[in-house]
Amino acid sequence: MPLQKLQFRPGINREGTTLSNEGGWFYGDKIRFRSGQVEKLGGWVLDTGKTNSFGAIQGAARALWNWVSLSNFNYMAVGTNSKLYIQSSTNGTYYDVTPIRKVTSPGTVTFAAANGSKTVVVTNLAHDAQTGDFINFSGVAASGLGGAVTQAILQQTAGFKISYLTSSTFSIQVPVAANASDVGNGGGSVVGTYQITSGNDIYTFNFGWGTGGWGGPVAGGPSTTLNGAISN
């Protein structure tokens, strides 16, 4: 049998089946078509030399939006599952512009550290945060927690990633271990600024009604404790 050149049609056609789409592409992953040929699709790579005091980009990039302003400045919006960034000018700096979900009243946020640990427990009633969310602190006492965990550490511009504990507490990781002098709670003027809730870093199907929490309680699911008696 003589050799025969195979020429596939460009584009992915999912309207029919693999049999009806003979001579075409039915499925693809991380590819694009260029001049009618399949080409591996390049991904998003962080240039660590272009970060600033906000730190490296957090999360998996989900969307990019590029535009030029009326003043001819080149901007790129980078949306991840955790944050929203703006890159100014070609190869410029990335700025964290993630929208704010909630700002607490002064004094409603307190800290607790354990000697020798980099984990700090934060108390804030009904914080409504989940693991993976980000928070920034301000108004921390000049002495910080009294020892190694200073005001500058707790008020770092990059903020902190939250690890959920209870409806009123969560933990954060600080860059230094607390010592025996870190017995303070941050003072009575601490303000917590919560960024919008983060999303999943891995794609999941939306199965809808009849699965997970849809249609009724799930055994072993989360529970809520009332903070007061039920009245009329």
Salt bridges, closest charged atoms under 4 A:
ASP29 OD2 - LYS30 NZ 3.38
GLU39 OE1 - ARG32 NE 2.69
GLU39 OE2 - ARG34 NH1 3.67
ASP96 OD2 - LYS83 NZ 2.76
